[in-house]
Amino acid sequence: MERTLLAALLVALAACTAETASDPLAFSGSSMGTSWRVKLSGLQPGVEPAVLESELAQILRSVDERMSTYRADSELSRFNESRSTDWIPVSADTAAVVAAALRIAERTGGAFDVTVGPLVNLWGFGPERRPARVPTEEELRVARASTGYTRLEARTSPPALRMQVAERYVDLSGIAKGFAVDALAEHLEMRGIGNYLVELGGELRAKGRLLTGEPWKVGVERPVAGGRTLHRVLALEDRGVATSGDYRNFHTLGEEPFAHVLDPRSGRPVRTGVGSATVVSSSTMEADALATAMIVLGQTEGLRLAEREGLAVQLVLREGEELVTRSTAAFEELVIDGQGSARLALFPVVLVVMLLGMAGLGAGLLLRGRPLSAGCRRELGTATPDSRCWTCHPHRPANHRADATPASRHLARQARGG
């Protein structure tokens, strides 16, 4: 499912405090159309920082070269351009990601579907030009005829893909970043590093602890367009986290705004009333895909699936003019601060900001090649008086409800059928 919906979905930024000897070693850069950042509590003897940084950057370049839909020369683009319905050889990584996507599609009843690309492009949320009007029923019918995860197959030995329709557009943007984060984490562990925080354009994975002995802490933002409000703080250890939402990335066709998350089953933008969905999992790739699926499934189906499978899931729902949180017991076990943000200044906090933007937003657009605009420039060495993260504003409240903006109110009315 289209996942660039998360454009800087979880931007990992350190707390706005002066550096000390206990601060982690950090690497950062740009790749896959967004920014990446790795924080380490230390290196094994013999591991050169510059060499390690180069290795991590190469892993990201490799994923981009294989799975981008914004590169005409990528492995995935070549598969989409081919009109053959026979097996087409691909890399082991691409085959593995598609195989994982198909398993998640089965688990979610098609709420997550990487064959949805023709619909994504039709509604103007892909690399193609944005339309000036709502698609017609005939256009939707034609696009849907080229979709359907049951028509796509993946094999791992030898690695190859096959789709039963010649006109297809497989889009891995809802799972590829999560895979890339896991790949970076696996490389760090291969190098003997067991205490790290990895972030790529919003997808995040943490293992071990800080030099202080504390767990990595990440903040989750409330889905309020036009601003950033810290909602909850999680302690992560050997877990990945991803969030999807409807409030940053939408555009207007006619006079009606449409969120970029599409329901593959109907071919239309979702109207489930879920403002954002956060999923924590041992696999960032799984968290990435499931977060999108939760938006599509909505509160009842989504939480039923989460409870049945024991998933750590939080949904923020639009109820009238307010936002209301619903979460599973597995998610609540990870929450360490759901209210006062004043306490965040007392320990190193990684602010995970869900900007959830896509084509027109300059941050976090998967495989687009645009720079990330971070929320706290102080960490990046370019601080200005008005560019401070929530850690620098301890007097601002961070409760579980928030006023909705005009755009989000409109989306809420759509969800209610009003």
N, C-alpha and C positions, 0 to 999 in steps of 0.2 A: 504494500500500500504506500501511496505517496507520503514520504516522510520528511521531505524538506520542510514540511510544516514545522518542523522544529528548527528552524533556523537558529539561532544561538541558544538553543533549548537549554542546555546546561552549561553555562560558561564558567569554568572553574577559575576562580580568582581568590587570591589569598586575602586575609583580613587586612584592613588598612592600618597597619602598624609598621614601625620602623624595623628593618631587618636586624636580626640578632644571630648569634652563633648557632642557635638551635633551628634557624630557618632551613627548610629543605633545599636541596640542590634542584634547580629548575631548568628545563629546556622548553623552547617554544618555537613555533614557526607557522607557516601557512601551507595548506595542502587540501586537496579535494574541495576547493572552493570555500574553505573556512579556515579557522585557526586551530592549532593543536597545542597542547601544553602537557608536560610531564613533570611531576615533582617527586623527588626521591629523598628518603631519609639518609641515604649514604650509598657508596659504591663499594664493590668488592675490590680488593687489591689487584692491580693490574688492568683494571677497566679504565680506559681513558675517556673522559667526558666528551671530548670532541668526536671521538670515534663512535661512541654510543649514540650521540645525537645524529650523526650521519646515518647510522644504521636504522634508527627510528624513522627518519625522513624518507629513506629508501623504501621501507615497508609501506608507508602511506602512498608514495608514488606508484608502487606496484599495484595496490588496490585500485587507485584511480585509473591506471592504464587498463585495468581489466573490467571494472564495473561501472564506469561513468557513462551516463547517457548524454552528457554535455561534451563528450569527445567523440568525434566521428571515427577516430581510429581505435577506440577502445574495443576490447574483446566483446563486450555486451552489445555495443553498437553494431559491430559486424554481424553478430547473431541476429539482431533485429532487422538488419538490412537484407539478410539472406532470405530468399523465398523458399528454401528447401524445407521439407517436412521430415527429412532424414536426420540422423544423429549428426550434430556438428561439434567437432572437438573444441574443448575449452580448457582452461587451466583447472587444476585441482581445487583451487580456492573458489573460483566462480561456481563450479559444480557443487561444492559443499555449501555455499551460501544459498544457491537456488534450492538445493535439497532441504535445507533447514527452513527456508521460506515456505516450501510446500507442506512440510510437517505442521508448521504453525497455521497455515491456511486450513488444514484439516481440523486442527484443534479448535479453531475459532469459527468454523462453519463458513469459511470464505470471507470473513470480515477483514482479514489481511490477505491480499492477493497481489502478487508482483506482476501479474499480466494486465493490470489496470492502466498501463501507460496510455493507450489510445484515449481513454476517458480523461485522464489527467491533462493531456494535451488539448482535448476538445474544450475543456472548461478553462483553459488558459493558465494552468499551474505547472506546466512543463517548460522545456526549452523553446517551444514554438511560440509564435506571436499570440498575445492575448486577444480573444474575440471581443467584438463590440456588442454582442447580444447573447441571450441565453440560448443554448443549443436547442434545435427543434427535436421533436420526437423521432423523426427519421434519422437525424444525425446521431442521436443517442442509440438508436437501434443498430445502425451500422457500426458504431464504435464498440458496442457491447458484443457484436458478433465476432470480434477479434480478441475477446478476453475470456477468462475462465481458467482458474488454476488447474482444473482437472485435465486441461489440454496440454499442459506443460509437463515435461519429464526431465529428470536429471539422473545421471549415473556417475559413479565415482571411479569405476575401473573398466576401461579407460575413461577419464573424465569427459563428459559430453552432455549437450542439451538437445532436446527435441521438442517441437511444438506442432500440434496437429493442424494449425492454421498458418498459411503463408504470410498473411498480413498481420504482423504482431509487433508489440512494443513492450518488452519486459523491462520493468523499472525497479531497480534494487535500491532506490534511494531511501526506502523505509527500513532497511536492514544492513546496508553496506557499511555505514559509519559505525554501527555497533560491532560489526565484524572487525573493522579496522582497529577499534579500541582493544578488543580482545587479542588481536594479533600483536599489538604493541606490548600489552601486558605479558603475553606468553614469551616474547623476546626478552623482556626484562628479567623474567624468571629464569630463562635459559642462561642469562648472564649472571645468575646468582643473586639477583636483587629481589628482596621479598617485602620491601616497604615502599610503596609507590602510590601515586595518584595520577591517572591518565585521563585526559579529556580531549575530545575531538568534536568541535562544533556543537557541543551540547551533550554528547554521549559521554558517560563517565564510568570509570572503574577504579576501585581502591582496594589495596591489600596492605596488611601489616599496620604499622602505626607511625606517628610522627616521632621525631627525636625526643620529644618530651614524654613519650609513652602513651599519649592520648590517641584515640582513634581519629581517623580522618572524619571531618564533619562537613556536611554540605547543606546548603539552604535551598528550599524549593519556593518558587515565587507563586503568588496568587495570579490567576488569569484575568488581569485587568488591563485592558488596552490603554495605551497612552501613559503608562507609568510602571514603576517597579516597586512591588511591595513584598517583603519577605513573609512567607506563610508559615513554614515549618522547618526545623533543622533535624537532619538525620545523621546518625553515626554509622559509617560504613567500614566494613572489614571483609575483604575478599568478596566483594559484590560489585555488580554494575547497576547503573540507574539511568533511566531515560524517561522523558516526558513528552507527550503530544498535547496539542491544544488547538483551539479555534480562534483565538482572540488577537493574534499578531498578524497572521497571514490570511487575508481575505481581500477580495476586490468586488467592485460593484458592476453589475451588468444591468443596464437600465437604471432603475432606482433601488435595486435590491442587492444587499451585500451577500456574498457567498463565501463561506469558509473553505479552505483548500482541502480539507480532509474529505475524501470521497468514500461513499459506500459502494464497494465493488458489486454488490448484489443489485442495487438499483441504478447505479451509474450516476447518481446525483450527490451533491454535497450533503454531508450529514446534518441532521437536525435532531439530535438525540438529547440536547440540553446539557451535555457534558462539556464544561469549559476547558478542563485539562485532565489528563490521566498520567499518573506517575507510576512506573513499575520498577521494582528492585528485584534483581535476579543474580544468580551466580554467573550468568552469561549476559554481557551487555548486548550482544546480538539479539538474544531472546527478548530482553527488556525493550529494546528498540522497536521490534515488530509488535510486541504485545501492547505497548503503549498506544500505538495507532489503532490496533484492533479494539481496545477498550473504548476509544472515542466512538468508533463505528457501532459497537454493540450497545452502548448506552448503559445506564445505571443497572437495570434489572438483569439483563443478559450478561453484562460485563462482570458484575459482582458475583453472579451465580457461577460463572466460569472460574473466577479468581478463588472463590471459597472451595469449589470442587477440587481444584488443583493445588490449593495451599499457596497461592501466589501473594506476594506483597504488593498490594495495589492501593492507590489513593485516587479517588475521583473527586473533582470539584465541580459541583452541579450548579446550573443557573436556575434559581427558583425566584421568579418575579424579579425584583430589583436587587436581590442578594445572591451571594455565592455560599453554598453549603458543602461541607466536606463529608464524604463517606469513604471509609477505608476498611481494609481487612485487618484481622488480628495480627497477621504476619507483618503488615506494614507498621502497625502501631508499636510493635516491639522495637523498631528502629528509631522511633521519634524520641529525641532528647529535649526538644524545646519547641513547643507549639505556640507559645504566646510571646512573652516579652523579648524583643530583640536587644534590649540593653545588655543582657547577659552575654551576647555574642562577642563583645569586645574583650571579654575576659580570657578567651582562648583562641588559638588559630582556627579560623573558620574559612571554609571554601564556599564562596557564594555561588550557587548554581542557579543562574538566571535563565528562565525560560522565555526567550524573546519570540520564539515560534514565528519566524518570518520566512519568506521564500523568495519568489522570483524578483520582486522589486526591492526587497529589503537587502541592504548591503551586507548583512551578517549571516553567517552560518548556512548559506545556501549550498546544499550538497552538490559537489561536482560542478560548480559554476565558475569558480576562479575569481571570487571577489573577497576582499579582506573583511575580517571580523571587526566590528566596532564594540569594544568591551565596555562594560558598565562601570568599571572602576579603573580609571586611567592611572591612578596613583601607583598601582602595582606594576603598570607598564612603563613607569617613569615619565609619563606625560600628564601628570595631574593638573587639573585646573580647579578653580574654586567651585564650579558647578558640576564637577565630574566625580562625585564621591559615591561609593557603594553604601549599602544599608548599614554595614558595620560602623560607618562614620556618622550615622544618625541614630544613636541609641534611644533618643526620645520619641521616635516615631513608632506607633503601635504596629503589631503584626498579628492580628487576631484572625479568626477563621472565616470572617465574613468581610465583604467589601462592596462598595457601591459600584454599580455597573456603569460603563460608558454608554453613550448613545448607540454606538455600533454593537456592543455586546448586548444591550437591551433588545435591539432588533433581532439578533441571533436567538435570544431567549424567546422572543415572541414566535419566531419560526419554529423553535423546538416544541412550543405549546400548540402550534397550528393556528396561532392568532395572526 
